[in-house]
Amino acid sequence: MANEPDIKLVKAAIEGDADSFTQLARRYYPAMVAIAHSILGDRDLAEDAAQLCFAKAAVKLPQLKENKKFAGWLAAICRNAAKDLARRRNDGKTADGYQGIINKSQHNDSKEIVRKALEKLSSSAREVIYLRYYDGLSYEQISEVLGISEQAINGRLRRAKKKMAEYLRRQGFSEA
């Protein structure tokens, strides 16, 4: 069952096979944590959001219209769960729809500057950065999860890295 295509697992899960849904959850959990982390800026909260995402997906699975679009559908649920969690944690105070939750235990200045550089990115750029570099997904895997082409992923990554590099240069980081 570990190598079953998503379409077969989704169909079986819709028909009530809990093991199939469990397999899908295992397959996509790391990607959902990365997506939530890109929104929340906190790994622990991202794991909470990913778990909430799967709980919601289990209930809403019969509403999925196209089984082959499971990954993108799941990513949308995860984004919404993370944004809801961010709103609750921030008492609804967001500037542009995103307000990263600051990890108070983070004391390393370099990490803090990189985190701020990540916050300057659009949510879609931040998402591909987290999926690629924090979660280690290939372009093909990211394409499947987000439902966009590998060329679009490449473009988002290039633009995101350029924007981050510009911000880091302004903060005094050298190009080396």
C-alpha positions, 0 to 999 in steps of 0.5 A, spaced: 500 500 500 505 504 501 506 505 493 499 506 491 498 512 487 494 517 490 488 516 486 487 509 489 488 511 496 483 517 496 478 513 492 479 507 498 479 513 503 472 516 501 469 509 501 471 508 508 478 505 508 481 508 514 488 505 512 488 509 506 487 515 509 493 514 514 497 512 508 495 519 505 497 523 511 503 519 512 505 521 505 503 529 505 504 530 513 511 533 512 509 538 506 503 540 510 508 542 516 512 546 511 506 549 508 504 551 515 511 553 517 511 558 512 505 561 514 506 561 522 514 561 522 513 556 528 515 549 527 511 547 533 505 551 531 506 548 524 505 541 526 498 543 530 496 546 523 498 540 519 494 535 524 488 540 524 488 540 516 488 532 516 482 532 521 478 537 517 480 533 510 478 526 513 471 530 515 471 533 508 474 528 504 467 526 500 466 533 498 473 532 494 471 533 486 477 530 483 481 525 486 487 526 482 487 533 485 488 531 493 494 534 494 492 541 492 486 540 495 489 538 502 494 544 501 489 549 501 486 546 507 492 547 511 493 554 509 486 556 511 488 552 518 494 555 519 491 562 517 486 561 522 491 559 528 495 565 526 489 569 527 487 566 534 494 566 536 495 574 534 488 576 537 486 577 530 491 583 529 494 582 522 497 587 517 497 584 510 493 577 512 500 574 514 503 576 521 508 571 523 508 568 530 515 570 533 518 564 536 521 568 543 526 562 544 530 564 538 536 568 540 541 568 534 541 574 530 543 571 524 537 566 524 532 572 526 534 576 520 533 570 515 526 569 519 525 577 517 527 576 510 522 570 509 517 574 512 518 579 507 516 574 501 509 573 499 506 567 502 506 563 495 514 565 495 515 563 502 511 556 501 516 554 496 522 556 500 519 552 506 517 546 501 524 546 497 529 548 503 526 546 509 522 540 507 527 538 502 521 536 496 523 536 489 520 540 484 516 535 482 513 533 489 512 541 490 508 541 483 504 535 485 502 539 492 501 546 490 498 544 483 503 548 479 508 547 474 515 546 475 517 552 471 512 556 476 516 553 482 523 555 479 520 562 477 518 563 484 524 560 488 529 564 483 525 571 485 524 569 492 532 568 493 533 574 489 528 578 494 531 575 500 539 576 498 537 584 497 534 584 504 540 580 507 545 585 503 541 591 506 542 588 513 549 587 512 550 580 510 556 579 505 555 575 498 559 570 501 
